[in-house]
Amino acid sequence: MTTNMQIVKLDDGREVCLSYGVPVAAFIPGRGFVKTARKFSVTTSRHANSYVGLSATVLPDEEFCRLVAPLATRRR
């Protein structure tokens, strides 16, 4: 993991992968690994892919943000 990538563990069991402080992927209990369909830089995409591996469901950004709220409110 790089210093520009963080994993935030929430009390409800969700884990959210942040790249440069922006939520890009997550583990949602009962749903598995998900990532946003929103396009970012090559490095941010690499962070998301390294966290979720090959098994992630790609979600529209709006749906992804709802799943990782309140962290998604920090999006730029």
C-alpha positions as CSV (number, residue, x, y, z in Angstrom):
1,M,0.0,0.0,0.0
2,T,1.2,3.5,-0.8
3,T,0.9,6.6,1.4
4,N,-1.7,7.9,-1.1
5,M,-3.9,4.9,-0.6
6,Q,-5.8,4.2,2.7
7,I,-8.3,1.6,3.8
8,V,-10.9,2.9,6.2
9,K,-12.7,0.3,8.4
10,L,-16.1,1.4,9.5
11,D,-17.9,0.1,12.6
12,D,-20.6,-1.7,10.5
13,G,-18.1,-3.9,8.7
14,R,-17.6,-1.9,5.6
15,E,-14.1,-1.1,4.3
16,V,-13.5,1.7,2.0
17,C,-10.4,2.2,-0.2
18,L,-9.4,5.8,-0.5
19,S,-7.0,7.0,-3.2
20,Y,-5.7,10.6,-2.5
21,G,-8.6,10.9,0.0
22,V,-11.3,9.9,-2.5
23,P,-13.4,6.7,-2.1
24,V,-12.9,4.5,-5.1
25,A,-13.5,0.9,-4.0
26,A,-15.0,-0.9,-1.0
27,F,-15.9,-4.1,0.7
28,I,-19.6,-4.2,1.6
29,P,-20.7,-7.1,3.9
30,G,-23.3,-9.2,2.1
31,R,-22.4,-7.7,-1.2
32,G,-18.6,-8.2,-1.6
33,F,-16.1,-6.0,-3.3
34,V,-17.4,-3.0,-5.3
35,K,-15.7,-0.1,-7.1
36,T,-17.0,3.0,-8.8
37,A,-17.3,3.2,-12.6
38,R,-16.1,6.8,-12.4
39,K,-12.8,7.3,-14.3
40,F,-9.8,8.6,-12.4
41,S,-6.0,8.8,-13.0
42,V,-4.0,5.7,-13.8
43,T,-2.6,5.7,-10.2
44,T,-6.1,5.9,-8.6
45,S,-7.4,3.1,-10.9
46,R,-4.4,1.0,-9.8
47,H,-5.2,1.7,-6.2
48,A,-8.8,0.5,-6.6
49,N,-7.8,-2.5,-8.6
50,S,-5.2,-3.6,-6.2
51,Y,-7.7,-3.4,-3.3
52,V,-10.6,-5.3,-5.0
53,G,-8.7,-7.7,-7.3
54,L,-10.6,-9.2,-10.2
55,S,-13.8,-10.0,-8.3
56,A,-15.3,-6.5,-7.9
57,T,-18.7,-5.4,-9.1
58,V,-18.4,-2.1,-11.0
59,L,-21.2,0.3,-9.9
60,P,-22.4,3.7,-11.3
61,D,-20.7,6.4,-9.2
62,E,-24.0,7.6,-7.6
63,E,-24.8,4.1,-6.3
64,F,-21.2,3.6,-5.1
65,C,-21.3,6.8,-3.2
66,R,-24.5,5.8,-1.4
67,L,-22.9,2.5,-0.3
68,V,-19.8,4.2,1.2
69,A,-21.6,7.2,2.7
70,P,-20.6,9.3,4.7
71,L,-17.2,9.0,3.2
72,A,-18.5,9.8,-0.3
73,T,-19.4,13.2,0.8
74,R,-15.7,14.1,0.6
75,R,-15.6,13.7,-3.2
76,R,-14.1,16.4,-5.3
